Amino acid sequence: MSVLYVPTQIIKTVTAAGTPEAIAADGTYFRQATIIGKKSARTNNTSAVYLGVSSTNDTQAITIQPGESQSISMPREGMGDLNDWYIDVETAGDGVIVIY
């Protein structure tokens, strides 16, 4: 029996508020990802983080409150790249956990 899916988890924190950063390196592919507003596995963020597909400040349209999550899915025949998704933070050092 072969394994069809092995879940993976990454933690991404942002160094400076107001400076969006890509969630992961180029070539980090996914079909579905759950993005959680935490800076580590057991520590919620201090404030909201913002998720979007632009690296320009103040353009990330999805708000994730501390400890809350957001799922993103690609079409059945497609794959997404976490490098195309950006997070921005209100508080330096906050971030996300991504399970994909």
C-alpha positions as CSV (number, residue, x, y, z in Angstrom):
1,M,0.0,0.0,0.0
2,S,1.4,3.4,-1.0
3,V,1.0,6.7,0.9
4,L,-1.0,9.1,-1.1
5,Y,-0.8,12.1,1.2
6,V,1.7,13.0,3.9
7,P,0.6,16.2,5.9
8,T,3.2,18.8,6.4
9,Q,3.4,21.8,8.8
10,I,5.4,25.0,8.7
11,I,5.6,28.0,11.0
12,K,6.1,31.4,9.5
13,T,6.6,34.6,11.6
14,V,7.0,38.1,10.2
15,T,9.9,40.2,11.5
16,A,8.5,43.7,10.8
17,A,4.8,44.9,11.0
18,G,3.7,46.4,7.7
19,T,6.1,44.4,5.6
20,P,4.3,41.4,4.0
21,E,6.3,38.2,3.6
22,A,5.7,35.1,1.5
23,I,4.5,32.2,3.6
24,A,7.1,29.8,2.2
25,A,9.8,29.3,-0.3
26,D,9.1,29.0,-4.0
27,G,7.9,25.4,-4.9
28,T,5.9,24.8,-1.7
29,Y,2.9,23.3,-3.4
30,F,-0.5,22.5,-1.9
31,R,-4.0,21.6,-2.8
32,Q,-5.5,22.6,0.5
33,A,-3.9,24.5,3.4
34,T,-5.2,25.5,6.8
35,I,-3.6,28.7,8.1
36,I,-3.7,29.3,11.8
37,G,-3.1,32.6,13.6
38,K,-0.3,31.5,15.9
39,K,3.4,32.3,16.2
40,S,4.2,28.9,17.6
41,A,2.4,25.6,18.1
42,R,1.2,26.6,21.6
43,T,1.3,30.4,21.4
44,N,-1.4,32.6,19.9
45,N,-0.5,35.8,18.1
46,T,-0.7,39.1,20.0
47,S,-2.9,40.6,17.3
48,A,-4.5,39.9,13.9
49,V,-2.5,38.7,10.8
50,Y,-3.6,39.4,7.3
51,L,-3.4,36.9,4.4
52,G,-3.5,37.7,0.6
53,V,-1.8,37.2,-2.7
54,S,0.0,40.5,-2.9
55,S,3.3,41.6,-1.5
56,T,2.2,45.2,-1.3
57,N,1.5,46.6,2.2
58,D,-2.2,46.8,3.3
59,T,-3.5,44.6,0.4
60,Q,-3.9,41.3,2.3
61,A,-7.7,41.0,2.4
62,I,-8.2,38.0,4.7
63,T,-8.0,38.8,8.4
64,I,-7.0,35.9,10.8
65,Q,-7.5,36.7,14.5
66,P,-5.2,35.1,17.1
67,G,-5.9,31.4,17.3
68,E,-8.4,31.4,14.5
69,S,-7.9,29.6,11.2
70,Q,-8.6,30.1,7.5
71,S,-8.6,27.3,4.8
72,I,-7.6,27.8,1.2
73,S,-8.2,25.2,-1.5
74,M,-7.1,24.9,-5.1
75,P,-9.3,23.5,-7.9
76,R,-9.2,19.7,-8.1
77,E,-6.9,19.6,-11.1
78,G,-4.6,22.4,-9.8
79,M,-2.0,23.1,-7.2
80,G,-1.1,26.3,-5.4
81,D,2.3,27.5,-4.2
82,L,2.5,29.0,-0.7
83,N,5.2,31.3,-2.1
84,D,2.3,33.2,-3.9
85,W,0.5,33.9,-0.5
86,Y,1.7,36.6,1.8
87,I,1.1,37.5,5.4
88,D,1.3,40.8,7.1
89,V,1.1,41.4,10.9
90,E,0.1,44.2,13.3
91,T,2.7,43.0,15.8
92,A,6.3,42.1,14.8
93,G,7.0,38.4,15.6
94,D,3.4,37.2,15.0
95,G,2.8,34.7,12.3
96,V,1.0,31.6,11.1
97,I,1.1,27.9,11.3
98,V,0.3,26.3,7.9
99,I,-0.8,22.7,7.7
100,Y,-1.0,21.3,4.2
